Amino acid sequence: MMEIDKEKIFNLFRKYKNQLQKYGVNKIGLFGSYARGENKKESDIDILVEFSRGKKNFDNFIELAFFLEEIFNKKVDILTPESISPYLKPYIMKEVLFETISEL
């Protein structure tokens, strides 16, 4: 089984761009230990997702979570910009690395 890292995560974002668009993803970002290159074997993958207008709903969110866990074969923690604590938001936004999925 391949060990995942930041580069592989972004390669998979690009490889599955069409699938991510089906879930309504506009931008997808990586933050946390994987973004910093400090991940350990037990680390989960922290993802920040911006959905396209009108596409943010429970079904898309849950299906996206299952899909990402399947392609990464790891636990994924997904946040949206609106769900981040105001106290943590500046730190997360400073380190998040984005991939644009859907052109508006």
N, CA, C and O atoms as CSV, one atom per row, in Angstrom:
chain,resi,resn,atom,element,x,y,z
A,1,MET,N,N,0.848,-1.195,0.000
A,1,MET,CA,C,0.000,0.000,0.000
A,1,MET,C,C,0.887,1.250,0.000
A,1,MET,O,O,1.834,1.349,0.780
A,2,MET,N,N,0.571,2.193,-0.877
A,2,MET,CA,C,1.411,3.386,-0.973
A,2,MET,C,C,1.197,4.301,0.232
A,2,MET,O,O,0.086,4.451,0.741
A,3,GLU,N,N,2.302,4.904,0.666
A,3,GLU,CA,C,2.209,5.901,1.736
A,3,GLU,C,C,1.870,7.229,1.071
A,3,GLU,O,O,2.475,7.608,0.068
A,4,ILE,N,N,0.910,7.919,1.634
A,4,ILE,CA,C,0.423,9.154,1.014
A,4,ILE,C,C,1.194,10.351,1.562
A,4,ILE,O,O,1.574,10.369,2.733
A,5,ASP,N,N,1.420,11.345,0.717
A,5,ASP,CA,C,2.042,12.593,1.147
A,5,ASP,C,C,1.354,13.744,0.406
A,5,ASP,O,O,0.436,13.532,-0.387
A,6,LYS,N,N,1.814,14.952,0.680
A,6,LYS,CA,C,1.186,16.150,0.111
A,6,LYS,C,C,1.117,16.090,-1.418
A,6,LYS,O,O,0.079,16.390,-2.008
A,7,GLU,N,N,2.206,15.709,-2.044
A,7,GLU,CA,C,2.247,15.659,-3.512
A,7,GLU,C,C,1.230,14.649,-4.057
A,7,GLU,O,O,0.521,14.936,-5.022
A,8,LYS,N,N,1.163,13.476,-3.439
A,8,LYS,CA,C,0.210,12.452,-3.894
A,8,LYS,C,C,-1.230,12.909,-3.684
A,8,LYS,O,O,-2.103,12.623,-4.504
A,9,ILE,N,N,-1.476,13.619,-2.584
A,9,ILE,CA,C,-2.827,14.135,-2.322
A,9,ILE,C,C,-3.249,15.074,-3.449
A,9,ILE,O,O,-4.356,14.951,-3.973
A,10,PHE,N,N,-2.378,16.010,-3.826
A,10,PHE,CA,C,-2.726,16.958,-4.890
A,10,PHE,C,C,-2.816,16.274,-6.255
A,10,PHE,O,O,-3.621,16.675,-7.095
A,11,ASN,N,N,-1.999,15.250,-6.478
A,11,ASN,CA,C,-2.127,14.472,-7.720
A,11,ASN,C,C,-3.493,13.801,-7.791
A,11,ASN,O,O,-4.111,13.753,-8.854
A,12,LEU,N,N,-3.967,13.279,-6.648
A,12,LEU,CA,C,-5.285,12.637,-6.619
A,12,LEU,C,C,-6.403,13.664,-6.778
A,12,LEU,O,O,-7.408,13.378,-7.428
A,13,PHE,N,N,-6.244,14.866,-6.191
A,13,PHE,CA,C,-7.235,15.931,-6.406
A,13,PHE,C,C,-7.384,16.189,-7.902
A,13,PHE,O,O,-8.498,16.300,-8.413
A,14,ARG,N,N,-6.235,16.286,-8.609
A,14,ARG,CA,C,-6.273,16.571,-10.046
A,14,ARG,C,C,-6.820,15.378,-10.835
A,14,ARG,O,O,-7.608,15.551,-11.764
A,15,LYS,N,N,-6.401,14.178,-10.462
A,15,LYS,CA,C,-6.853,12.964,-11.158
A,15,LYS,C,C,-8.372,12.806,-11.079
A,15,LYS,O,O,-9.008,12.388,-12.046
A,16,TYR,N,N,-8.947,13.141,-9.926
A,16,TYR,CA,C,-10.385,12.947,-9.706
A,16,TYR,C,C,-11.179,14.253,-9.787
A,16,TYR,O,O,-12.243,14.383,-9.181
A,17,LYS,N,N,-10.651,15.210,-10.538
A,17,LYS,CA,C,-11.292,16.525,-10.661
A,17,LYS,C,C,-12.756,16.412,-11.090
A,17,LYS,O,O,-13.621,17.073,-10.514
A,18,ASN,N,N,-13.039,15.583,-12.094
A,18,ASN,CA,C,-14.423,15.443,-12.572
A,18,ASN,C,C,-15.336,14.897,-11.490
A,18,ASN,O,O,-16.467,15.358,-11.338
A,19,GLN,N,N,-14.856,13.922,-10.739
A,19,GLN,CA,C,-15.649,13.348,-9.651
A,19,GLN,C,C,-15.896,14.396,-8.561
A,19,GLN,O,O,-17.006,14.498,-8.039
A,20,LEU,N,N,-14.872,15.167,-8.222
A,20,LEU,CA,C,-15.020,16.214,-7.204
A,20,LEU,C,C,-16.045,17.256,-7.653
A,20,LEU,O,O,-16.821,17.759,-6.840
A,21,GLN,N,N,-16.048,17.579,-8.950
A,21,GLN,CA,C,-17.033,18.526,-9.476
A,21,GLN,C,C,-18.448,17.992,-9.300
A,21,GLN,O,O,-19.372,18.762,-9.038
A,22,LYS,N,N,-18.626,16.678,-9.441
A,22,LYS,CA,C,-19.956,16.075,-9.269
A,22,LYS,C,C,-20.485,16.274,-7.853
A,22,LYS,O,O,-21.694,16.348,-7.637
A,23,TYR,N,N,-19.570,16.359,-6.892
A,23,TYR,CA,C,-19.975,16.605,-5.499
A,23,TYR,C,C,-20.124,18.096,-5.209
A,23,TYR,O,O,-20.408,18.482,-4.075
A,24,GLY,N,N,-19.934,18.938,-6.230
A,24,GLY,CA,C,-20.126,20.374,-6.062
A,24,GLY,C,C,-18.921,21.118,-5.536
A,24,GLY,O,O,-19.049,22.250,-5.069
A,25,VAL,N,N,-17.738,20.500,-5.602
A,25,VAL,CA,C,-16.529,21.134,-5.070
A,25,VAL,C,C,-16.054,22.223,-6.021
A,25,VAL,O,O,-15.872,21.985,-7.215
A,26,ASN,N,N,-15.855,23.420,-5.480
A,26,ASN,CA,C,-15.276,24.531,-6.228
A,26,ASN,C,C,-13.765,24.573,-5.981
A,26,ASN,O,O,-12.973,24.591,-6.923
A,27,LYS,N,N,-13.381,24.589,-4.707
A,27,LYS,CA,C,-11.967,24.573,-4.324
A,27,LYS,C,C,-11.801,23.555,-3.210
A,27,LYS,O,O,-12.676,23.389,-2.360
A,28,ILE,N,N,-10.666,22.879,-3.230
A,28,ILE,CA,C,-10.369,21.915,-2.176
A,28,ILE,C,C,-8.962,22.207,-1.682
A,28,ILE,O,O,-8.046,22.418,-2.477
A,29,GLY,N,N,-8.800,22.217,-0.385
A,29,GLY,CA,C,-7.517,22.585,0.191
A,29,GLY,C,C,-7.047,21.597,1.236
A,29,GLY,O,O,-7.835,20.860,1.829
A,30,LEU,N,N,-5.763,21.602,1.442
A,30,LEU,CA,C,-5.118,20.744,2.418
A,30,LEU,C,C,-4.514,21.629,3.496
A,30,LEU,O,O,-3.869,22.633,3.196
A,31,PHE,N,N,-4.727,21.249,4.760
A,31,PHE,CA,C,-4.080,21.961,5.856
A,31,PHE,C,C,-3.667,20.942,6.905
A,31,PHE,O,O,-3.893,19.743,6.735
A,32,GLY,N,N,-3.068,21.410,7.977
A,32,GLY,CA,C,-2.669,20.492,9.045
A,32,GLY,C,C,-1.348,19.807,8.751
A,32,GLY,O,O,-0.529,20.307,7.980
A,33,SER,N,N,-1.153,18.655,9.378
A,33,SER,CA,C,0.154,17.988,9.338
A,33,SER,C,C,0.592,17.613,7.920
A,33,SER,O,O,1.780,17.690,7.604
A,34,TYR,N,N,-0.348,17.209,7.063
A,34,TYR,CA,C,0.040,16.848,5.689
A,34,TYR,C,C,0.491,18.073,4.903
A,34,TYR,O,O,1.431,17.983,4.112
A,35,ALA,N,N,-0.153,19.204,5.102
A,35,ALA,CA,C,0.236,20.434,4.400
A,35,ALA,C,C,1.624,20.893,4.851
A,35,ALA,O,O,2.400,21.433,4.062
A,36,ARG,N,N,1.922,20.668,6.130
A,36,ARG,CA,C,3.221,21.084,6.675
A,36,ARG,C,C,4.313,20.042,6.466
A,36,ARG,O,O,5.483,20.308,6.743
A,37,GLY,N,N,3.944,18.854,5.978
A,37,GLY,CA,C,4.918,17.778,5.822
A,37,GLY,C,C,5.317,17.153,7.144
A,37,GLY,O,O,6.389,16.557,7.251
A,38,GLU,N,N,4.460,17.283,8.160
A,38,GLU,CA,C,4.747,16.751,9.501
A,38,GLU,C,C,3.864,15.559,9.840
A,38,GLU,O,O,3.767,15.165,11.002
A,39,ASN,N,N,3.219,14.984,8.827
A,39,ASN,CA,C,2.291,13.883,9.072
A,39,ASN,C,C,3.013,12.626,9.547
A,39,ASN,O,O,4.157,12.354,9.183
A,40,LYS,N,N,2.295,11.878,10.370
A,40,LYS,CA,C,2.751,10.573,10.835
A,40,LYS,C,C,1.804,9.530,10.260
A,40,LYS,O,O,0.778,9.869,9.671
A,41,LYS,N,N,2.152,8.269,10.431
A,41,LYS,CA,C,1.339,7.184,9.873
A,41,LYS,C,C,-0.116,7.268,10.329
A,41,LYS,O,O,-1.027,6.990,9.550
A,42,GLU,N,N,-0.337,7.652,11.596
A,42,GLU,CA,C,-1.700,7.691,12.145
A,42,GLU,C,C,-2.419,9.024,11.896
A,42,GLU,O,O,-3.577,9.175,12.285
A,43,SER,N,N,-1.761,9.980,11.261
A,43,SER,CA,C,-2.379,11.288,11.006
A,43,SER,C,C,-3.575,11.156,10.070
A,43,SER,O,O,-3.557,10.376,9.118
A,44,ASP,N,N,-4.625,11.942,10.365
A,44,ASP,CA,C,-5.712,12.018,9.390
A,44,ASP,C,C,-5.387,13.145,8.417
A,44,ASP,O,O,-4.468,13.933,8.644
A,45,ILE,N,N,-6.147,13.210,7.342
A,45,ILE,CA,C,-5.912,14.228,6.315
A,45,ILE,C,C,-6.945,15.329,6.511
A,45,ILE,O,O,-8.149,15.084,6.434
A,46,ASP,N,N,-6.464,16.546,6.766
A,46,ASP,CA,C,-7.341,17.696,7.011
A,46,ASP,C,C,-7.609,18.413,5.695
A,46,ASP,O,O,-6.692,18.890,5.027
A,47,ILE,N,N,-8.887,18.476,5.341
A,47,ILE,CA,C,-9.314,19.031,4.054
A,47,ILE,C,C,-10.260,20.202,4.293
A,47,ILE,O,O,-11.157,20.125,5.133
A,48,LEU,N,N,-10.052,21.281,3.552
A,48,LEU,CA,C,-10.963,22.425,3.566
A,48,LEU,C,C,-11.633,22.473,2.195
A,48,LEU,O,O,-10.956,22.503,1.167
A,49,VAL,N,N,-12.958,22.480,2.186
A,49,VAL,CA,C,-13.714,22.434,0.933
A,49,VAL,C,C,-14.590,23.667,0.797
A,49,VAL,O,O,-15.328,24.026,1.715
A,50,GLU,N,N,-14.500,24.311,-0.359
A,50,GLU,CA,C,-15.442,25.367,-0.724
A,50,GLU,C,C,-16.331,24.782,-1.817
A,50,GLU,O,O,-15.854,24.395,-2.884
A,51,PHE,N,N,-17.623,24.724,-1.536
A,51,PHE,CA,C,-18.570,24.201,-2.520
A,51,PHE,C,C,-19.003,25.309,-3.468
A,51,PHE,O,O,-19.015,26.484,-3.100
A,52,SER,N,N,-19.358,24.929,-4.688
A,52,SER,CA,C,-19.924,25.878,-5.645
A,52,SER,C,C,-21.277,26.345,-5.130
A,52,SER,O,O,-21.937,25.637,-4.368
A,53,ARG,N,N,-21.685,27.531,-5.544
A,53,ARG,CA,C,-22.957,28.102,-5.093
A,53,ARG,C,C,-24.103,27.123,-5.339
A,53,ARG,O,O,-24.259,26.601,-6.443
A,54,GLY,N,N,-24.897,26.881,-4.308
A,54,GLY,CA,C,-26.055,26.000,-4.420
A,54,GLY,C,C,-25.740,24.517,-4.338
A,54,GLY,O,O,-26.649,23.692,-4.422
A,55,LYS,N,N,-24.471,24.159,-4.177
A,55,LYS,CA,C,-24.071,22.742,-4.164
A,55,LYS,C,C,-23.715,22.240,-2.767
A,55,LYS,O,O,-23.454,21.052,-2.579
A,56,LYS,N,N,-23.704,23.149,-1.786
A,56,LYS,CA,C,-23.342,22.733,-0.431
A,56,LYS,C,C,-24.574,22.148,0.244
A,56,LYS,O,O,-25.477,22.875,0.657
A,57,ASN,N,N,-24.598,20.825,0.349
A,57,ASN,CA,C,-25.694,20.161,1.043
A,57,ASN,C,C,-25.154,18.912,1.730
A,57,ASN,O,O,-24.022,18.491,1.490
A,58,PHE,N,N,-25.976,18.335,2.578
A,58,PHE,CA,C,-25.555,17.196,3.386
A,58,PHE,C,C,-25.100,16.021,2.521
A,58,PHE,O,O,-24.066,15.413,2.796
A,59,ASP,N,N,-25.869,15.700,1.477
A,59,ASP,CA,C,-25.520,14.554,0.630
A,59,ASP,C,C,-24.155,14.734,-0.032
A,59,ASP,O,O,-23.331,13.820,-0.011
A,60,ASN,N,N,-23.913,15.904,-0.616
A,60,ASN,CA,C,-22.621,16.149,-1.257
A,60,ASN,C,C,-21.482,16.073,-0.248
A,60,ASN,O,O,-20.424,15.515,-0.538
A,61,PHE,N,N,-21.703,16.637,0.942
A,61,PHE,CA,C,-20.672,16.645,1.981
A,61,PHE,C,C,-20.316,15.213,2.390
A,61,PHE,O,O,-19.140,14.852,2.434
A,62,ILE,N,N,-21.330,14.402,2.687
A,62,ILE,CA,C,-21.103,13.030,3.148
A,62,ILE,C,C,-20.509,12.166,2.036
A,62,ILE,O,O,-19.572,11.404,2.277
A,63,GLU,N,N,-21.045,12.280,0.826
A,63,GLU,CA,C,-20.514,11.490,-0.288
A,63,GLU,C,C,-19.069,11.870,-0.593
A,63,GLU,O,O,-18.253,11.007,-0.918
A,64,LEU,N,N,-18.750,13.162,-0.488
A,64,LEU,CA,C,-17.377,13.613,-0.681
A,64,LEU,C,C,-16.463,13.005,0.383
A,64,LEU,O,O,-15.368,12.540,0.068
A,65,ALA,N,N,-16.908,13.007,1.632
A,65,ALA,CA,C,-16.103,12.438,2.719
A,65,ALA,C,C,-15.801,10.962,2.461
A,65,ALA,O,O,-14.658,10.527,2.596
A,66,PHE,N,N,-16.823,10.195,2.090
A,66,PHE,CA,C,-16.615,8.772,1.795
A,66,PHE,C,C,-15.668,8.591,0.609
A,66,PHE,O,O,-14.783,7.736,0.638
A,67,PHE,N,N,-15.862,9.399,-0.430
A,67,PHE,CA,C,-15.030,9.297,-1.628
A,67,PHE,C,C,-13.559,9.572,-1.302
A,67,PHE,O,O,-12.678,8.820,-1.721
A,68,LEU,N,N,-13.295,10.651,-0.552
A,68,LEU,CA,C,-11.910,11.001,-0.222
A,68,LEU,C,C,-11.260,9.931,0.651
A,68,LEU,O,O,-10.095,9.590,0.450
A,69,GLU,N,N,-12.005,9.403,1.616
A,69,GLU,CA,C,-11.439,8.344,2.464
A,69,GLU,C,C,-11.123,7.102,1.630
A,69,GLU,O,O,-10.160,6.387,1.910
A,70,GLU,N,N,-11.926,6.854,0.621
A,70,GLU,CA,C,-11.684,5.701,-0.250
A,70,GLU,C,C,-10.427,5.897,-1.096
A,70,GLU,O,O,-9.597,4.991,-1.178
A,71,ILE,N,N,-10.272,7.064,-1.726
A,71,ILE,CA,C,-9.104,7.248,-2.602
A,71,ILE,C,C,-7.805,7.408,-1.810
A,71,ILE,O,O,-6.742,7.011,-2.288
A,72,PHE,N,N,-7.876,7.979,-0.611
A,72,PHE,CA,C,-6.667,8.141,0.204
A,72,PHE,C,C,-6.405,6.930,1.092
A,72,PHE,O,O,-5.290,6.739,1.576
A,73,ASN,N,N,-7.441,6.110,1.308
A,73,ASN,CA,C,-7.358,4.967,2.216
A,73,ASN,C,C,-6.920,5.417,3.615
A,73,ASN,O,O,-6.125,4.751,4.279
A,74,LYS,N,N,-7.457,6.559,4.042
A,74,LYS,CA,C,-7.150,7.153,5.349
A,74,LYS,C,C,-8.366,7.918,5.843
A,74,LYS,O,O,-9.253,8.274,5.068
A,75,LYS,N,N,-8.391,8.166,7.151
A,75,LYS,CA,C,-9.443,9.005,7.720
A,75,LYS,C,C,-9.236,10.439,7.241
A,75,LYS,O,O,-8.117,10.953,7.226
A,76,VAL,N,N,-10.332,11.064,6.855
A,76,VAL,CA,C,-10.295,12.435,6.352
A,76,VAL,C,C,-11.178,13.298,7.247
A,76,VAL,O,O,-12.288,12.903,7.605
A,77,ASP,N,N,-10.679,14.471,7.602
A,77,ASP,CA,C,-11.441,15.435,8.387
A,77,ASP,C,C,-11.742,16.618,7.469
A,77,ASP,O,O,-10.832,17.339,7.060
A,78,ILE,N,N,-13.021,16.816,7.145
A,78,ILE,CA,C,-13.409,17.858,6.189
A,78,ILE,C,C,-14.060,19.026,6.911
A,78,ILE,O,O,-14.951,18.848,7.742
A,79,LEU,N,N,-13.600,20.217,6.577
A,79,LEU,CA,C,-14.213,21.451,7.068
A,79,LEU,C,C,-14.615,22.306,5.874
A,79,LEU,O,O,-14.072,22.166,4.778
A,80,THR,N,N,-15.574,23.190,6.106
A,80,THR,CA,C,-15.884,24.245,5.144
A,80,THR,C,C,-15.463,25.550,5.807
A,80,THR,O,O,-15.361,25.602,7.032
A,81,PRO,N,N,-15.217,26.605,5.033
A,81,PRO,CA,C,-14.807,27.873,5.651
A,81,PRO,C,C,-15.783,28.345,6.730
A,81,PRO,O,O,-15.373,28.946,7.723
A,82,GLU,N,N,-17.085,28.069,6.530
A,82,GLU,CA,C,-18.103,28.518,7.484
A,82,GLU,C,C,-18.071,27.720,8.785
A,82,GLU,O,O,-18.544,28.196,9.817
A,83,SER,N,N,-17.517,26.514,8.740
A,83,SER,CA,C,-17.544,25.655,9.929
A,83,SER,C,C,-16.317,25.814,10.825
A,83,SER,O,O,-16.256,25.223,11.903
A,84,ILE,N,N,-15.351,26.602,10.390
A,84,ILE,CA,C,-14.125,26.767,11.180
A,84,ILE,C,C,-14.375,27.744,12.321
A,84,ILE,O,O,-14.987,28.796,12.134
A,85,SER,N,N,-13.900,27.384,13.486
A,85,SER,CA,C,-13.971,28.284,14.635
A,85,SER,C,C,-13.275,29.597,14.288
A,85,SER,O,O,-12.200,29.588,13.689
A,86,PRO,N,N,-13.884,30.735,14.664
A,86,PRO,CA,C,-13.246,32.027,14.381
A,86,PRO,C,C,-11.858,32.144,15.016
A,86,PRO,O,O,-11.014,32.903,14.540
A,87,TYR,N,N,-11.630,31.394,16.083
A,87,TYR,CA,C,-10.326,31.441,16.756
A,87,TYR,C,C,-9.259,30.674,15.977
A,87,TYR,O,O,-8.080,31.025,16.022
A,88,LEU,N,N,-9.673,29.633,15.268
A,88,LEU,CA,C,-8.721,28.816,14.510
A,88,LEU,C,C,-8.567,29.254,13.060
A,88,LEU,O,O,-7.560,28.959,12.417
A,89,LYS,N,N,-9.573,29.962,12.550
A,89,LYS,CA,C,-9.601,30.306,11.123
A,89,LYS,C,C,-8.323,30.996,10.628
A,89,LYS,O,O,-7.808,30.616,9.576
A,90,PRO,N,N,-7.790,31.999,11.350
A,90,PRO,CA,C,-6.577,32.650,10.829
A,90,PRO,C,C,-5.401,31.685,10.662
A,90,PRO,O,O,-4.624,31.810,9.715
A,91,TYR,N,N,-5.272,30.733,11.573
A,91,TYR,CA,C,-4.162,29.779,11.503
A,91,TYR,C,C,-4.349,28.800,10.349
A,91,TYR,O,O,-3.402,28.478,9.632
A,92,ILE,N,N,-5.571,28.338,10.183
A,92,ILE,CA,C,-5.858,27.387,9.104
A,92,ILE,C,C,-5.711,28.067,7.749
A,92,ILE,O,O,-5.085,27.517,6.843
A,93,MET,N,N,-6.286,29.266,7.603
A,93,MET,CA,C,-6.246,29.954,6.313
A,93,MET,C,C,-4.815,30.330,5.921
A,93,MET,O,O,-4.500,30.448,4.736
A,94,LYS,N,N,-3.959,30.515,6.916
A,94,LYS,CA,C,-2.567,30.872,6.641
A,94,LYS,C,C,-1.798,29.695,6.025
A,94,LYS,O,O,-0.889,29.903,5.221
A,95,GLU,N,N,-2.161,28.461,6.400
A,95,GLU,CA,C,-1.383,27.314,5.932
A,95,GLU,C,C,-2.075,26.477,4.858
A,95,GLU,O,O,-1.459,25.581,4.281
A,96,VAL,N,N,-3.352,26.760,4.585
A,96,VAL,CA,C,-4.080,25.910,3.632
A,96,VAL,C,C,-3.518,26.073,2.218
A,96,VAL,O,O,-3.204,27.182,1.784
A,97,LEU,N,N,-3.397,24.949,1.513
A,97,LEU,CA,C,-2.942,24.924,0.127
A,97,LEU,C,C,-4.128,24.482,-0.715
A,97,LEU,O,O,-4.664,23.393,-0.511
A,98,PHE,N,N,-4.543,25.325,-1.663
A,98,PHE,CA,C,-5.762,25.060,-2.433
A,98,PHE,C,C,-5.481,24.521,-3.828
A,98,PHE,O,O,-4.448,24.806,-4.434
A,99,GLU,N,N,-6.429,23.737,-4.314
A,99,GLU,CA,C,-6.503,23.309,-5.716
A,99,GLU,C,C,-7.886,23.733,-6.198
A,99,GLU,O,O,-8.893,23.358,-5.596
A,100,THR,N,N,-7.947,24.513,-7.280
A,100,THR,CA,C,-9.239,24.915,-7.834
A,100,THR,C,C,-9.776,23.773,-8.685
A,100,THR,O,O,-9.080,23.260,-9.561
A,101,ILE,N,N,-11.011,23.380,-8.423
A,101,ILE,CA,C,-11.621,22.242,-9.107
A,101,ILE,C,C,-12.582,22.710,-10.194
A,101,ILE,O,O,-12.577,22.177,-11.303
A,102,SER,N,N,-13.399,23.699,-9.878
A,102,SER,CA,C,-14.441,24.146,-10.797
A,102,SER,C,C,-14.279,25.634,-11.050
A,102,SER,O,O,-14.222,26.425,-10.109
A,103,GLU,N,N,-14.205,26.010,-12.300
A,103,GLU,CA,C,-14.137,27.439,-12.631
A,103,GLU,C,C,-15.552,28.000,-12.581
A,103,GLU,O,O,-16.460,27.464,-13.216
A,104,LEU,N,N,-15.738,29.071,-11.831
A,104,LEU,CA,C,-17.087,29.651,-11.690
A,104,LEU,C,C,-17.491,30.369,-12.966
A,104,LEU,O,O,-18.589,30.920,-13.044
